[in-house]
Amino acid sequence: MSQDPVTTAPKTSAARGASPRAAEAPVIPERLVANAMKVLDFVVKDMPPHYFGTEKQEFIAKRLGTLDDKAIQVLRMFYERILHRMRELDASDIDVGSFGTRGEIWFRVHGNKLPQKNLPKLESPFCDVLIQSLVMPRQRQVLIDKRSLDFSYHVEEDGERYRYRGTAYFDLDAVGMNMRAITAKIRPYSSYQFHPNITNIVNLKHTKEGLILVTGITGSGKSTTLDAIIDANNNSVDAHIILIGAPIEYVHSPERSVIRHREVGRDVLSFKDGTVQALRQDPDVVVIGEMRDPETIMAALEITDSGHKVFSTLHTSSAVESLDRIIGEVPPVEADRVRNRLADVLKLVISQKLVPTLDKKRVLAKEVLIVTPSVRAAIKNGNTGEIYQMITEGGQLGMITMEQDLYRLFRNNVISIDEAINYANNKKRIRQLINKQLN
């Protein structure tokens, strides 16, 4: 039987966990804070003190299942006020929950992660309850079973729709969560100022097949770049585009192309399954959110081999590292075959980083590798160490090393010398470039 803790929970719990500074600057209405705290307290008040880890999370999931929609909505309204504050500050990420946050809510604003002193404090297990309330019962069970959950979340406010990518995970018997804001508007492809050769490779109108990789560490803007490329295709070719994501971030409106969005865990069970199934769905372009395991890598190579255009991402910081990562992910007995297949289907690697600027913002620095006959031969022969020099000398074709692009940003007074060196993959090479100018 569902219950309404907003009206049944004791009033003494209303302000529990609230920061003293929250009263000074009520970012969230006090009544909403009080009601949310009542719900949180109601869920955990009868939890046995000896419950830890999965037992604790299972108890919370079960108690959440007894609440009525009104109580769940209170928690979501409370959290969405936090997201509203996040948008006001132009923050890219929010972190809540577990021991590492000290019970505070943290935002990443222009690269810096800071606790928000004018938002309520939420000690564990209140954060465990709040995080679980944001997802569906089946997703709660995935979190408990796998100790991690990727999910999407959206908010509609004043006629606008805001989307977020969430990751919840176990941390010292509690649950922590990072949620990243998904850009509401796609960055125009033209703003990247890619060389015409790059544009021809990524556009289905000019190149009908091949594998294109966008790589970088977490938070480097890979998804934003990929969405800009997909949007350019969507507006220029008559085609069928299938996106497989974990989760789906930006939802593209079909323009000249039919666009399918398949979220792992909701619409399809895995990246591998989505990739294999795509072969039977008459696609022109398949976007694989991440090549994170050998099975997905092999499936991506197979669908590219069949004559399709495939885009994907990797968590690597350079083009050469991306090649080595793919080959290194598969069993040794498969390495030679994968190396040859990769050399045959790979067309382009864009590796990128977001670098702090002199005006306290961030700018994109990128490394671009085009797979020329020489690069293809180096991959097949296992001589990937030679490719960096090929990129260095391939400027006329549209190639550029990370160090060359960082040097360009430094020379144009966009970033400092320290940041240029900090974000370089090859410290010796960036120092050579900078010293050449200074001398």
Secondary structure, DSSP 8 states (H G I E B T S, - for coil): --B-HHHHS-GGGTTTT--HHHHHS-SS-HHHHHHHHHHHHHHHTT--TT--HHHHHHHHHHHHTTB-HHHHHHHHHHHHHHHHHHHHTT-SEEEE-SGGGTT--EEEETTEEEE-TTS----TTHHHHHHHHTS-HHHHHHHHHHSEEEEEEEEEETTEEEEEEEEEEEETTEEEEEEEEE-SS---GGGG---HHHHHHH-TTT--SEEEEEE-STTSSHHHHHHHHHHHHHTT---EEEEEESS--S----SSSEEEEEEBTTTBS-HHHHHHHHTTS--SEEEES---SHHHHHHHHHHHHTT-EEEEEES-SSHHHHHHHHHHHS-HHHHHHHHHHHHHHEEEEEEEEEEE-TTSSEEEEEEEEE--HHHHHHHHTT-GGGHHHHHHT-GGGT-B-HHHHHHHHHHTTSS-HHHHHHT-S-HHHHHHHHHHHH-
